[in-house]
Each structure stands twice: as C-alpha cells, then as structure tokens.
Amino acid sequence: MMPNIVADLHNHSTASDGELTPAAVVRQATAQGFAAVSLTDHDTLAGVLEALEAGSKNNITVIPGVELTLRLKRPEFVGSLHLLLYFKPELLDESEFIDSTRELFATGRGAALVRERVSAINHFFGPDSAAARKNGTVILKRDLTVAEIEKCGVNITRRHFAKVLRDNHKLERRQVDAIIANKSPAYLPSGIDPDKVLLLRKKFPLLIFLAHPASGSFPPPSHYREVLPPWPTVAALLPEFLAPEPIGIDGLEIEYPGHREIEKNELREIARAHKLLVSGGSDGHDLKDRPYGVCGINQEDYSRFTERFAAL
C-alpha cells in the first residue's frame, strides 16, 4: 500500500466485475483507515446506494462514481478508453438522472455486443471456422458460446471473456491476449460515444477524469497492464479530452498501481499546466491479483478534489 493514502477513488464490486460486495468494499477501506472511498463499477450505478449506506454505518465518506467505457474510432486508435465520473449522492434521488444514465450505459454494452464478440472470436479463432483454418489462426479447441460468457454476470466486460477463455478453454495468457486485445482481428470496441457523454454532462453536475491514462505502457506481465493503448497514443488523443467539448475532463487519474513514476511525473506536469485535478485509486477487483486499498491520493490532492466536488 502507498503511504499517506487518504482516499481510494477507483474500486469495483460484484455490481460489475469485482469480488467484494459494495458494502464490503467500503468496509475494506474503513479498515485501512481511509477518509474516503469511491465505488466506480463499470457502466452501472447498481451498487452505489449499498455503498453509501455502508459508508454511513462505518463513518467513512463514500463518493458515488462510475467507470464509463468510452468508444473511440480515430486514425491513431480504434478501441475503448475509460472515464471516471463522480457525482453527488442527491442525484440518485432524481429519476431523470437514473433514467438518463441507464439509457446511456445500455448503448455501450449489453447482450447484442456479447453476441457480436462471441461470433467474431469463433470466426477468427474457432476450430469450425473455415477462415481460421485457412489462415492458420485456430486457437480454440471448441467454439466459445454466448451462454458461458453470460453466466459470468449481467454486466459483461472483457475481463469476463478473459476469465472464461482461461478457466473454461484452458488457454494461456498470451493466447487470451491474442484473442481479446485491441489488435485482435476479432476485437469489437465497447463503449459510449463521446457526444453522448457531453449530453449527460450538460444535464447533470459531474466531475470527469480520464482513467489510468498510462496503464497501457505498464510492462508485462502484470494484472494492471490494461488492454489499452500505450501512453504515447493516449497523449496524442489528450487534446480532445482537454477541449471543452465533447468531454472537457476535470482531471487525470495519476496515482494508479499500473502507472510507472516516469508517466506519473509527466501526467502531473500536464495536470499543473492545464489546472486539472488529480485522482487515484486501487482499481480494486479482488483480494489477490488486483487488491483493494493499495493506491489512492494524499491529503493535498483530496482537498482539491473535495473543494471542486462540493461546488458541483
């Protein structure tokens, strides 16, 4: 664990692809002595109320959040980046906010995307695919099925695909990466169109951060090496996030287990130059490979965050 952590602002629960329940995530942060914790499940608010209730019981500040999957199609990059959105608890009482976010999240994931991804994987890597046999790209011993992916949960992510390919199909990590990485011919990006995020921001007060921007450059092997573009690619895309539209980010997630010091220093320079806030968190998913409570922000960064958050 990093020294001087005051707030861990990036965590996942069973509401998306985490191991602990929302309440257990909060209790874990309390046990580690943090002043604040945020639940930021992938493209869902399903666990936030439970986390807020646990925060009240355990005397710890819970900042409602969500990790939003953003779809980009640019000459230099086709795929997904992630945004961390933070908002006041009061918005959870507004039906318009709940309905708007639910509709927004549904555009980026869902059953249709799962079916399309399974079909593409079988086409390019399945044993019954004429194209895969012709190209010598057969990796699977049997076709992947939609049913085994959907058994993982309701809110399917690439992490679920990786788990099924490892556990059910007994593939090695390099084989899994070949199938689900951005460079895979079967890759279909999930996520929400940036213009739709802009519509949400115009309707509701939010703090928006670019999540783990340099994690794609973290050296392998590591559970924190996200299947995301390397930092130079993200840096080239950064001006479009800094512009007022379509996103207009408020800050950068800098303190992150999958960030090296060299990128963290560069990110802090960018944050200072553009007067951006700094966030940080464990991206906790489980108790072993991507544990909770190992990363976060110090008192100085947290004070700046809370000042802006209070002003929403």
Secondary structure as UniProt FT lines:
FT   TURN            3..4
FT   STRAND          7..8
FT   TURN            14..17
FT   HELIX           22..31
FT   TURN            32..33
FT   STRAND          36..39
FT   TURN            46..47
FT   HELIX           48..58
FT   STRAND          61..74
FT   TURN            75..76
FT   STRAND          77..86
FT   HELIX           89..93
FT   HELIX           95..106
FT   TURN            107..108
FT   HELIX           111..125
FT   TURN            127..128
FT   HELIX           130..135
FT   HELIX           146..150
FT   TURN            151..152
FT   HELIX           158..167
FT   TURN            168..169
FT   HELIX           173..180
FT   TURN            182..183
FT   TURN            185..186
FT   HELIX           194..203
FT   STRAND          207..210
FT   TURN            213..214
FT   HELIX           215..217
FT   TURN            223..224
FT   HELIX           231..242
FT   TURN            244..247
FT   STRAND          251..255
FT   TURN            257..258
FT   HELIX           261..273
FT   TURN            274..275
FT   STRAND          277..280
FT   TURN            292..293
FT   HELIX           299..310
//
